[in-house]
Amino acid sequence: MADPELVRFTLDNGLRVVLAPDATAPVVGVSVHYDVGFRSEPEGRTGFAHLFEHLMFQGSESLEKLAHFRYVQSSGGSFNGSTHPDYTDYFEVLPAAALERALFLEADRMRAPKLTQENLANQIDVVKEEIRLNVLNRPYGGVPWILLPPVLYSTFPNAHNGYGGFEDLEQATLDDCAAFFDTYYSPANAVLTVAGDFTVEQARELIEKHFGDVPYRPAPVRPSFAEPAPEGELRGEEVDQHAPLPAVGVGYRMPDPINDLDGYLANLVLAGVLTDGDGSRLQQRLVHREPLVVDIGAGAGLFGPFEARDPDTFTITAIHPHEVSTDQVLAALDEELEKLAATPPEDQELKKVTARWAASLHSEHDKLVSRTLALGSFELLYGDASLVYRLAEKMSAVTAEAVSAAAKALRPDSRAVLVIRPGSGSSEQEGTEQ
């Protein structure tokens, strides 16, 4: 896909705007990214950023509860929101003729969401049920994104459970909500993105009309979340009552996603070399040849790539039979990383991974909703929405030597190891540690 025209400007109230006109289909995507995520929520209020995302759909001072849903769906559109380590996003995809409706809805809740005790109590219950469904009652539900960070990291922003503990959620107050909104949900702390079938002049006029009078509040100063890397292997253990087999999650610190993008991309390619497809190194070694595990995966970022600033995490997770020990899995993993560190991957192996990444990026950004969200998040995190259209090229330029260097950095003496043991319902016990 050819790079579309991008227009960027900032309103007087500080709202950053990205426009990406594309007339190939009569639809528009609108998103708002706020520079607040799990890592910004206050200590003692785990899960608050995600809870607040839910509250933003509960009406406003000018629209009753569920009106947002009704107005989007009656126009033939779709909508959602999501919370990430360093941002929260909201979006609508609608027929092009409904652009103003989407802009009005986003500006309306940016101005004044409906924060009531009834809405708060209701959404606390909704979030608790979501946690039961996705984590507490699901095998390996907290692996690795909830259970691994407190092993690898030592500070509250990086280590805590972003989904939230029930006690913290239940103690959330309307005052907490008002303070969170006033601090983080200002136009100066947000990026508005519009992509699809519109003219720049039309969009500018509508954005000024609906967002221009949202009162200015200064964006909060974002603290550094940096902390020292581990100086030795760190271990933690959890019992999972729903897990049929033992599992292990391994976490390593990664290069800075923003200030060392090339190093970060090399880690993405390394993850592909290790576990992407049946021909990948860990799949071949640990699943097919020996075998030591029944499932294994590697990835950059606890939630996926390009969703966090520094520090970010390279993860490897594996589910293994009872008779295989954690240390057997780790020994095989270390051997494969040492081989890659000593001998860079062959050209064909590297190109297979980078071509798959490039194709995936092109395919994903061809979808209007994905493109809209990516433009907004890259403008927020990197200060450059156009980087979205250069990612595939940059990924294809990752060298074998860079992948080898990334493997060399994944050292046993600076990692976190999370051991998951099945609960008492399991009929067998894990093998003896070697």
C-alpha positions in Angstrom: 0.0 0.0 0.0 1.4 3.4 -1.0 2.0 5.8 1.9 -1.0 8.0 2.1 -0.9 11.7 2.8 -0.6 12.5 6.4 -1.6 15.9 7.9 -0.6 16.7 11.5 -1.5 19.8 13.5 -2.3 20.8 17.1 -5.3 22.7 18.4 -5.0 25.6 20.8 -6.0 23.3 23.7 -3.1 21.0 23.0 -4.9 18.2 21.2 -2.6 16.6 18.6 -4.4 15.6 15.4 -3.3 13.2 12.6 -5.3 13.1 9.4 -4.8 10.2 6.9 -7.3 10.7 4.0 -7.9 7.6 1.8 -10.8 7.5 -0.6 -10.5 3.8 -1.6 -13.6 2.9 0.5 -16.5 5.1 1.8 -15.7 4.6 5.5 -13.8 6.5 8.2 -11.9 5.6 11.3 -11.7 7.9 14.3 -9.5 7.2 17.4 -8.4 9.0 20.5 -5.3 7.9 22.3 -4.7 9.2 25.8 -1.2 9.1 27.3 -2.1 7.0 30.3 -2.0 3.2 30.8 -1.4 0.6 33.4 1.9 2.1 34.4 0.3 5.4 35.3 -2.3 4.2 37.7 -1.9 5.2 41.3 -0.4 2.7 43.8 -3.2 0.9 45.7 -5.5 1.2 42.7 -4.4 -1.7 40.5 -6.6 -2.0 37.4 -7.8 1.6 37.6 -6.7 2.6 34.1 -8.7 -0.2 32.7 -11.7 0.5 35.0 -11.7 4.1 33.8 -11.7 2.9 30.2 -15.0 1.2 31.0 -16.4 4.3 32.6 -15.8 6.3 29.4 -18.6 4.4 27.8 -21.2 5.1 30.5 -22.5 8.4 29.1 -21.6 12.0 29.5 -23.0 15.2 30.8 -24.9 15.6 27.5 -25.6 12.0 26.6 -27.4 9.3 28.6 -25.9 5.9 29.3 -25.7 3.6 26.3 -26.2 6.6 23.9 -22.7 6.2 22.5 -23.4 2.6 21.7 -26.7 3.4 20.1 -25.5 6.3 17.9 -22.6 4.3 16.5 -24.5 1.1 15.9 -27.5 2.9 14.3 -25.0 4.4 11.8 -23.8 0.9 10.8 -20.5 1.4 12.7 -18.4 -0.4 15.3 -16.5 0.9 18.3 -14.3 -0.2 21.2 -11.5 0.8 23.6 -8.5 -0.9 25.1 -5.9 -0.2 27.8 -2.2 -0.8 27.3 0.9 -0.3 29.4 1.4 3.3 28.3 -1.8 4.5 26.6 -5.6 4.0 26.4 -7.4 4.1 23.1 -10.9 4.6 21.9 -12.2 4.2 18.3 -15.1 4.2 16.0 -15.3 2.9 12.4 -18.3 4.4 10.5 -19.6 5.1 7.0 -17.9 8.3 5.8 -21.1 10.3 6.0 -21.1 9.7 9.8 -17.7 11.3 10.4 -19.2 14.2 12.4 -21.1 11.9 14.6 -17.9 10.1 15.6 -16.1 13.3 16.3 -19.0 14.7 18.4 -19.1 11.5 20.5 -15.3 11.5 21.2 -15.3 15.2 22.0 -18.3 14.9 24.2 -16.7 12.4 26.5 -13.4 14.1 26.5 -15.2 17.2 27.8 -17.2 15.5 30.6 -17.9 11.8 31.0 -20.7 10.8 33.3 -19.0 9.8 36.6 -21.7 8.5 39.0 -21.6 6.1 41.9 -24.1 3.9 40.0 -21.8 3.7 36.9 -18.7 3.1 39.0 -20.3 0.3 41.0 -21.7 -1.3 37.9 -18.4 -1.2 36.0 -16.4 -2.5 39.0 -18.6 -5.6 38.8 -18.1 -5.8 35.0 -14.3 -5.6 35.3 -14.3 -8.2 38.1 -16.3 -10.6 35.9 -13.9 -10.0 33.1 -11.0 -10.9 35.3 -12.8 -14.1 36.4 -13.4 -15.0 32.8 -10.0 -14.2 31.3 -7.6 -14.9 34.2 -9.0 -16.6 37.4 -11.0 -19.3 35.7 -8.8 -19.9 32.7 -5.8 -22.2 32.6 -2.6 -20.1 32.4 -4.8 -17.0 32.4 -2.1 -14.8 34.0 0.8 -16.1 32.0 2.9 -14.1 31.3 1.5 -10.6 31.4 0.2 -10.6 35.0 2.4 -13.1 36.8 5.8 -12.5 35.2 6.3 -8.7 35.7 6.5 -8.9 39.6 9.3 -11.4 39.2 11.3 -9.4 36.6 10.6 -5.9 37.9 10.8 -4.3 41.4 8.8 -1.0 41.0 5.1 -0.7 41.3 4.5 0.8 37.8 6.3 -2.1 36.1 5.5 -5.0 38.4 1.9 -4.6 39.4 -1.2 -6.3 38.0 -2.7 -4.0 35.4 -5.9 -5.9 35.3 -6.4 -5.2 39.0 -7.0 -6.9 42.3 -10.6 -7.1 43.5 -9.8 -5.3 46.8 -8.2 -2.3 44.9 -11.1 -2.1 42.4 -13.7 -2.2 45.2 -12.0 0.7 47.0 -12.1 3.0 44.0 -14.1 6.2 44.6 -15.6 8.9 42.6 -12.9 11.2 43.9 -10.3 8.8 42.4 -12.2 8.9 39.1 -12.4 12.7 39.0 -8.7 13.1 39.8 -7.7 10.5 37.2 -9.8 12.3 34.5 -8.6 15.7 35.4 -5.0 14.6 35.4 -4.8 12.3 32.3 -7.9 12.9 30.1 -7.0 16.4 28.9 -6.8 17.3 25.2 -3.1 18.2 25.7 -2.5 14.5 26.8 -4.2 13.0 23.7 -3.9 12.3 20.0 -7.0 12.3 17.7 -6.6 10.3 14.5 -9.0 10.4 11.5 -8.3 8.0 8.6 -10.4 7.1 5.6 -12.7 8.9 3.1 -12.8 12.6 3.9 -11.2 15.8 2.8 -8.6 17.5 5.0 -10.6 20.8 4.9 -13.8 19.0 6.0 -12.1 17.2 8.8 -10.3 20.3 10.1 -13.5 22.3 10.2 -15.4 19.5 12.1 -12.5 18.9 14.5 -12.3 22.6 15.4 -16.1 22.7 15.8 -16.3 19.8 18.2 -12.9 19.7 20.0 -11.8 23.3 19.8 -13.8 24.4 22.9 -12.7 21.4 25.1 -11.0 23.3 28.0 -7.2 23.2 28.1 -5.5 21.4 31.0 -1.8 20.9 31.0 -0.6 17.4 30.2 0.9 15.7 33.2 4.7 15.3 33.3 5.3 11.6 32.5 7.7 10.1 35.0 10.5 7.8 34.0 9.6 4.1 34.7 13.3 3.1 34.3 14.7 0.6 36.8 18.0 -1.4 36.8 18.2 -4.7 34.9 18.4 -7.8 37.1 21.9 -8.7 38.2 21.1 -12.4 38.5 18.4 -14.9 37.7 15.1 -14.1 39.5 12.6 -16.9 40.2 9.0 -17.0 41.2 6.4 -19.7 41.5 2.6 -19.8 41.2 0.1 -22.6 41.5 -2.6 -22.7 38.8 -5.6 -24.7 39.9 -6.9 -24.9 36.3 -3.6 -25.9 34.6 -3.4 -29.5 33.4 0.4 -29.3 32.9 3.3 -27.3 34.3 4.5 -24.2 32.5 7.3 -21.8 32.6 7.5 -18.1 31.6 10.9 -16.5 31.0 11.3 -12.7 30.9 14.2 -10.6 29.7 14.7 -6.8 29.5 14.7 -5.5 25.9 16.3 -2.5 24.1 14.4 0.8 24.5 11.4 0.6 22.1 11.5 4.3 21.4 15.2 5.3 21.5 16.6 2.1 20.1 14.0 1.0 17.6 16.5 -1.0 15.5 17.5 -3.0 18.5 13.9 -3.5 19.4 13.1 -4.7 15.9 15.9 -7.2 16.0 14.2 -8.7 19.1 11.0 -9.1 17.1 12.8 -11.0 14.4 14.6 -13.1 17.0 11.2 -14.1 18.5 10.2 -15.2 15.0 13.4 -17.2 14.5 12.9 -18.9 17.8 9.2 -19.9 17.7 7.4 -18.7 14.5 6.2 -21.8 12.7 7.1 -25.5 12.7 10.5 -24.8 11.2 11.6 -22.4 13.9 14.4 -23.3 16.2 12.6 -23.9 19.5 9.7 -25.6 17.8 12.1 -28.0 16.1 14.2 -28.6 19.2 11.7 -28.6 22.0 8.5 -29.8 20.3 9.6 -32.1 17.5 13.0 -33.5 18.1 13.4 -34.2 21.9 10.5 -33.3 22.8 10.4 -31.3 26.0 7.4 -29.1 25.7 3.9 -29.4 24.2 3.7 -25.7 23.4 6.1 -22.8 23.2 6.0 -19.2 22.1 8.2 -16.1 22.2 7.4 -12.4 21.7 8.4 -8.8 22.3 6.3 -7.0 24.7 4.0 -8.4 27.4 1.0 -7.3 25.4 2.6 -7.4 21.9 5.0 -5.1 20.2 4.8 -1.3 20.0 2.5 -0.8 23.0 5.0 0.4 25.6 7.9 2.7 26.2 11.0 1.6 28.1 11.3 -0.8 29.9 9.7 -3.5 27.8 9.9 -7.3 28.1 11.0 -10.2 25.8 9.0 -13.3 26.9 9.3 -17.0 26.2 6.5 -19.2 27.5 6.3 -23.0 27.4 3.9 -25.7 28.6 5.6 -29.0 29.3 4.9 -32.6 30.6 5.0 -33.4 34.3 8.1 -35.6 33.8 10.1 -32.7 32.3 11.6 -30.2 34.8 11.8 -26.5 34.5 15.6 -26.6 34.3 15.5 -29.1 31.4 13.5 -26.6 29.4 15.7 -23.7 30.4 18.9 -25.6 29.5 17.6 -26.4 26.0 16.5 -22.8 25.6 19.9 -21.5 26.7 21.7 -23.8 24.3 19.6 -22.5 21.3 20.2 -18.9 22.3 24.0 -19.6 22.6 24.0 -21.1 19.1 22.3 -18.1 17.7 24.6 -15.8 19.6 27.7 -17.6 18.2 26.4 -18.1 14.6 24.0 -15.6 13.0 21.0 -17.2 11.2 21.4 -18.1 7.6 20.0 -15.7 5.0 17.1 -18.0 4.0 16.0 -18.4 7.7 16.2 -14.7 8.3 14.3 -13.7 5.1 11.5 -16.2 5.9 10.9 -14.4 9.2 11.3 -10.8 8.0 9.1 -11.5 5.0 6.4 -12.9 7.2 6.6 -9.8 9.5 6.5 -7.4 6.5 3.5 -9.2 5.0 1.7 -9.2 8.4 2.3 -5.5 8.8 1.0 -4.7 5.3 -2.0 -6.8 5.8 -2.8 -5.4 9.2 -2.5 -1.8 8.2 -4.6 -2.4 5.2 -7.5 -2.7 7.7 -8.9 0.8 8.4 -9.4 0.2 12.1 -5.8 -1.2 12.6 -4.3 1.6 10.6 -6.2 4.3 12.5 -5.1 2.9 15.8 -1.5 2.4 14.7 -1.2 5.9 13.5 -2.5 7.3 16.8 -0.3 5.1 19.0 2.8 5.8 17.0 2.1 9.5 17.1 1.7 9.3 20.8 4.7 7.0 21.6 7.1 8.0 18.9 6.0 11.4 17.9 5.8 10.2 14.3 2.7 8.6 12.9 4.3 8.1 9.5 6.7 5.5 11.1 3.8 3.1 10.7 4.4 3.1 6.9 8.1 2.5 7.2 7.9 -0.4 9.7 7.8 -3.2 7.1 10.9 -1.8 5.3 12.7 -1.4 8.6 11.8 -4.9 9.6 13.1 -6.3 6.3 16.4 -4.5 6.9 17.2 -6.3 10.2 20.5 -8.1 9.7 21.5 -11.6 10.8 24.2 -10.0 13.0 21.6 -7.9 14.8 19.5 -11.0 15.5 22.6 -12.7 16.8 23.4 -9.8 19.1 19.8 -9.8 20.4 20.2 -13.5 21.3 23.5 -12.8 23.0 21.7 -10.3 25.3 19.2 -12.9 26.6 21.4 -14.1 29.4 20.5 -16.6 32.1 22.0 -14.2 34.8 19.7 -11.3 34.0 16.3 -12.9 33.5 13.1 -13.8 35.4 11.8 -17.3 35.5 8.1 -17.9 36.5 7.3 -21.5 37.3 3.6 -22.5 37.0 2.7 -25.7 38.8 -0.7 -27.4 38.4 -3.0 -27.4 41.4 -3.9 -30.2 43.6 -6.3 -31.7 41.1 -3.3 -32.8 38.9 -2.7 -36.5 39.1 1.1 -36.2 38.6 3.9 -34.0 39.9 6.5 -32.1 37.9 9.8 -33.9 37.4 12.7 -33.3 39.7 14.7 -30.2 39.1 18.1 -30.9 37.5 
